[in-house]
């Protein structure tokens, strides 16, 4: 029995590790997802197969360890099922946490309209241009900027994008709250 549980946990764990490596590194999602998830990604959800393999691998390993230490088989199975379930929940939570840091790389200049940002490279007066940092779709973008009113805007000033002119965003300095 212990030998069978060892092989079950090794095989299930090996397949699970291989599938996760393919998902994370190669973007190949060889799994089934049921229903909608909060994570919007092709290769990040835990899925049915990975969840099942996690449950089987952890459960059989815990049951095997408890049986080696001469625990009652019923107690070993109960603790193994509980451990497998907790492992699936923990792994699912970790995947959601990892994928929450994913940013949408598909953006266009129009997404910057009416967004606030900070001047990174000062914007000189009279048709001069500088650089502003603006948060667009979860990522900080550096955009070439011109002042809307041909005024000098210092580095670190808070600005708002009011228009777009080709490859430049037109910004105005935001009022400071006193």
C-alpha positions as CSV (number, residue, x, y, z in Angstrom):
1,X,0.0,0.0,0.0
2,X,2.8,2.4,0.9
3,X,4.7,1.7,-2.3
4,X,1.5,2.3,-4.4
5,X,0.9,5.6,-2.6
6,X,4.5,6.6,-3.2
7,X,4.2,5.9,-6.9
8,X,0.9,7.7,-7.2
9,X,2.3,10.8,-5.5
10,X,5.5,10.8,-7.6
11,X,3.7,10.3,-10.9
12,X,0.9,12.9,-10.1
13,X,3.5,15.4,-8.8
14,X,5.7,14.9,-11.8
15,X,2.9,15.5,-14.3
16,X,1.7,18.5,-12.3
17,X,5.2,20.1,-12.3
18,X,5.6,19.5,-16.0
19,X,2.2,21.0,-16.7
20,X,2.9,24.1,-14.5
21,X,6.3,24.6,-16.1
22,X,4.7,24.5,-19.6
23,X,2.0,26.9,-18.4
24,X,4.3,29.4,-16.8
25,X,7.3,29.3,-19.1
26,X,5.9,28.4,-22.5
27,X,2.3,29.7,-22.1
28,X,0.9,26.3,-23.1
29,X,-2.3,25.7,-21.1
30,X,-3.0,22.0,-21.2
31,X,-5.9,22.2,-18.8
32,X,-9.7,22.6,-18.6
33,X,-11.3,25.5,-16.8
34,X,-14.9,25.5,-15.7
35,X,-16.9,28.7,-15.5
36,X,-15.4,32.1,-15.3
37,X,-12.5,33.0,-13.1
38,X,-11.3,36.4,-11.7
39,X,-8.0,35.8,-13.5
40,X,-8.1,36.9,-17.1
41,X,-5.3,34.8,-18.6
42,X,-4.9,31.8,-20.8
43,X,-2.1,30.2,-18.9
44,X,-2.6,31.1,-15.2
45,X,-5.7,29.5,-13.8
46,X,-5.3,26.3,-11.8
47,X,-7.9,24.4,-13.8
48,X,-9.4,20.9,-13.3
49,X,-6.5,18.7,-14.2
50,X,-3.9,20.7,-12.3
51,X,-6.2,20.9,-9.3
52,X,-6.9,17.1,-9.4
53,X,-3.2,16.3,-9.8
54,X,-2.4,18.6,-6.8
55,X,-5.0,16.9,-4.7
56,X,-3.9,13.4,-5.6
57,X,-0.2,14.1,-5.2
58,X,-0.5,15.9,-1.8
59,X,-3.2,13.5,-0.4
60,X,-1.4,10.3,-1.3
61,X,1.9,11.6,0.0
62,X,0.4,12.7,3.4
63,X,-1.5,9.4,3.7
64,X,1.8,7.5,2.9
65,X,3.7,9.4,5.6
66,X,1.0,8.9,8.2
67,X,0.8,5.2,7.4
68,X,4.6,4.8,7.8
69,X,4.3,6.3,11.3
70,X,1.6,3.6,12.1
71,X,-1.3,5.9,12.3
72,X,-4.9,4.6,11.9
73,X,-5.8,4.2,8.2
74,X,-9.1,6.1,8.6
75,X,-7.3,9.0,10.3
76,X,-4.6,9.0,7.7
77,X,-7.1,9.1,4.8
78,X,-9.1,11.9,6.5
79,X,-6.0,14.0,7.1
80,X,-4.8,13.3,3.5
81,X,-8.0,14.5,2.0
82,X,-8.0,17.6,4.1
83,X,-4.3,18.3,3.2
84,X,-5.0,17.8,-0.5
85,X,-7.9,20.2,-0.4
86,X,-5.9,22.8,1.4
87,X,-3.1,22.4,-1.1
88,X,-5.5,23.0,-4.0
89,X,-6.9,26.1,-2.3
90,X,-3.4,27.4,-1.5
91,X,-2.1,26.8,-5.1
92,X,-5.2,28.5,-6.5
93,X,-4.7,31.5,-4.3
94,X,-1.0,31.7,-5.3
95,X,-1.8,31.6,-9.0
96,X,-4.4,34.4,-8.6
97,X,-1.8,36.4,-6.7
98,X,0.8,35.9,-9.4
99,X,-1.6,36.8,-12.2
100,X,-2.9,39.9,-10.5
101,X,0.5,41.5,-11.3
102,X,0.0,40.9,-15.0
103,X,-0.5,44.1,-16.9
104,X,-2.3,44.6,-20.2
105,X,0.3,45.5,-22.8
106,X,-2.3,46.4,-25.5
107,X,-2.9,50.1,-25.2
108,X,-3.2,53.1,-27.4
109,X,-2.6,56.8,-27.0
110,X,-6.3,57.5,-26.5
111,X,-6.1,55.5,-23.2
112,X,-4.0,58.4,-21.8
113,X,-6.8,61.0,-22.2
114,X,-7.9,62.6,-18.9
115,X,-5.4,60.4,-16.9
116,X,-3.2,62.0,-14.3
117,X,0.5,61.6,-14.1
118,X,3.8,63.0,-13.1
119,X,6.3,65.0,-15.0
120,X,9.5,62.9,-15.4
121,X,11.5,65.3,-17.6
122,X,10.5,68.9,-17.3
123,X,8.4,70.5,-20.0
124,X,9.9,73.9,-21.1
125,X,7.7,76.8,-22.2
126,X,7.0,77.8,-25.8
127,X,6.4,74.5,-27.6
128,X,9.1,72.6,-25.7
129,X,8.5,68.9,-24.9
130,X,9.3,66.7,-22.0
131,X,8.3,63.3,-20.6
132,X,5.5,62.3,-18.3
133,X,4.8,59.1,-16.4
134,X,1.1,58.0,-16.7
135,X,-0.5,54.8,-15.4
136,X,-2.3,53.2,-18.3
137,X,-4.0,49.8,-17.9
138,X,-2.0,48.9,-14.9
139,X,1.4,49.8,-16.1
140,X,3.4,53.1,-15.9
141,X,4.1,54.5,-19.3
142,X,6.5,57.2,-20.3
143,X,5.0,59.5,-22.9
144,X,6.3,62.5,-24.7
145,X,4.4,65.6,-23.5
146,X,3.8,69.2,-24.4
147,X,2.3,71.9,-22.2
148,X,-1.3,72.8,-23.2
149,X,-0.8,76.5,-22.3
150,X,2.9,76.8,-23.4
151,X,3.9,77.1,-19.7
152,X,6.9,75.6,-18.1
153,X,6.1,72.5,-15.9
154,X,8.7,71.3,-13.5
155,X,9.9,67.8,-12.9
156,X,7.7,66.0,-10.3
157,X,4.6,68.2,-11.0
158,X,1.2,66.5,-11.2
159,X,-0.4,66.8,-14.6
160,X,-3.5,65.8,-16.4
161,X,-3.7,64.8,-20.1
162,X,-6.2,67.0,-21.9
163,X,-5.5,66.2,-25.5
164,X,-3.3,64.2,-27.9
165,X,-1.2,65.8,-30.7
166,X,0.4,63.0,-32.8
167,X,3.0,61.3,-30.7
168,X,2.7,63.9,-27.9
169,X,0.2,64.2,-25.1
170,X,-0.9,67.7,-24.2
171,X,-0.9,68.2,-20.5
172,X,-1.9,70.9,-18.0
173,X,-0.6,71.2,-14.5
174,X,-3.1,70.2,-11.8
175,X,-4.0,72.7,-9.1
176,X,-2.3,72.0,-5.8
177,X,-4.6,71.6,-2.8
178,X,-3.8,73.9,0.1
